[in-house]
Amino acid sequence: MAEMSLNAVSSLVLDPFNSSNVELDESFLDSDSFNLSITSNNISHNESFIDEYTGTEKVFWALLLLPLPLVAVLGNILVILSVYKEKSLQTVTNYFIVSLAFADLLVAAVVMPFAVYVLVNGDWELSDTLCDFYIAVDVTCSTASIFNLVAISIDR
C-alpha cells in the first residue's frame, strides 16, 4: 500500500510559475500517516506590482477602486431600508434578500476597503491582528452570502 501512495505522490506535478510550495515528509513509508505541508507566498508580497506602478498611478487606481465599496454599501442599505419601510415587501423571500444584503453590506464595508488597500499597495503593511480580522470577516461574510443565495434558490 505504501508503494501505491508513493506512486500517487510522485505523479504530483508542480507548476514552476506557482508560488505555492508543496513539501512531503517521506517518512510516511514507515508509518500509516504522512505530513503534507502547503505554503503560499502569493498574498503577502507582489514585487512586480510595486516596481511597475509609481505613486501617481497608485493614487489613480485607488481613486478608481474606492467608489466600488461605497456604491455597494449604499446599494445594500437601500435594499435593507426598502424592505424595512414598505410593508408589502416584507415577505419570507424578501427577508432572505435582506439577509443577503446585510452579508454583502459587511463585505463591502469591512472587506472591500482592505482588498483595495492590498491591490494598490501590493503588500500588507498593517498589523497581523488586522490581517487575521480581515481574512476572518472575508471568509465568514462570503460564506454567509453564499448560504443566503442557496436559501433563496431553495425558497424559489
N, C-alpha and C positions, 0 to 999 in steps of 0.2 A: 504494500500500500504506500510505503514511503517513496518507492520509485515512481508511482503514478503521480504523487504530489509534486515530486521534483520535476517531472516532465511538464506538468501544468505550469509550474513556476518558471521553468526555463523557456517556455513558449511565450512568456510575457515580453512584449516589445515596448520599449520606452521611446517616446518621441524626443529626439535630441534638442528640439527647439522649445520644449515644455520646461518650465522652471520647477516642476514638481519632481521630487526625488522619491524613489521607492527603494527601501532598504529591507533586505530579508536576513534574518538570523538563521543561518544554515544548520544550527544545532537541532532543528526540528526533526532531522532524520533520526536522531536518537530518542526523541520523545514523541508524545502523542499530539502536542500542540506546537505552534510556531508563532513567532512575532512578526508582524507586518507593520512597518513604520512608514507613514506617508507624510512628507513635509512639503509645504508650498511656500514659495517666495514671491508670488506674483501680486500679492496685495500690498506688501509692506513698502516696496520701493520700485519706482519706474524711472530709471535714469534717463532713458531716451526722451521721455516727455519733458523732463526738467531741462535737458540740454537743448531740446528742439524749440521751446517757446520762450520768448522774452517776457519781461514784466508787463509790457503793454498788451501782448497777446493773451496773457493770463487774465488781465482785467477784462478784456473783450469777452473771453469765454465765461468768466464769472458773471458778467452782466447779461450774457446771453442765456445762461443756465439758471440763474437765480429766480427769474419770473415763473419758472415751471412749478416749483413748490408753492409759490404764492397763489398761483391760479388753481392748483389742486386743493389747497386749503380753502380758498373761497368757494370753489365749486362744491366741495363736500359739506361745508357749512350751509350752503343754500339748500342742498338736498335734505339735510337734517332739519333745518328750520321749516322747510315747506311741509314736511310730514308732521312736524310738531304743531304748526299753526292751522293747517287745513284738516278739519275733522273727516272729510270724505277720503282723504289719503291714508287714514290710519287703519290699514288692513294688515293681515299677517304677512303677506308678501312684501308690503312696503316696510314693515318692521325689519325684515331680513335685509332689505336695501339700506335702511338706516344703519343697521349693524355693519354692513359692508362699507358704508360711507364713513362711519366712525373709525373703523380699522384703517381705511385709506387716509383719513384725516391725520391719524397718528403717524402713518408712513410719511405723508407729505410734510408734517410739521417737525418731526424728530429725525427721520432717517434721510430724507432727500437733501436737506442742507449739508449734512456731513458728507453725503455722496458727492455733492458739488464741490465741497472743500477738497476731497481726495482727488477728484478729477482735475481740478485747477492746479493744485499744488503737486500732485504726483506722489506724495508721501504723507504718511500720518505723523504729524509732529505734535499732536496733542497727547494727553496722558494715556497710559494703558487702561486705567479705570474707565475713562470716557470711551475708549475703543471697545472695551468689553460691553459697556452700556449700549453703544451704537449697534453692535452686532446682535446683542440680545433683543433689543427692540425691533431691529430689522427682521430677524427670524420670527419673533413672536407675532408681530403685526402682519407680516406677509403670510404666515400660516393661517392666522385668523381671517385674513382676506380670502384666501383660497377656500377655507372651510365655509365661509359665508356664500361664496359662489356655488359650492356644492349644495348647500342647503337651499339656495334659491332655485337651482336646477331640479332638485328633488321635489320642491314645493310645486313647481310648474308641472 
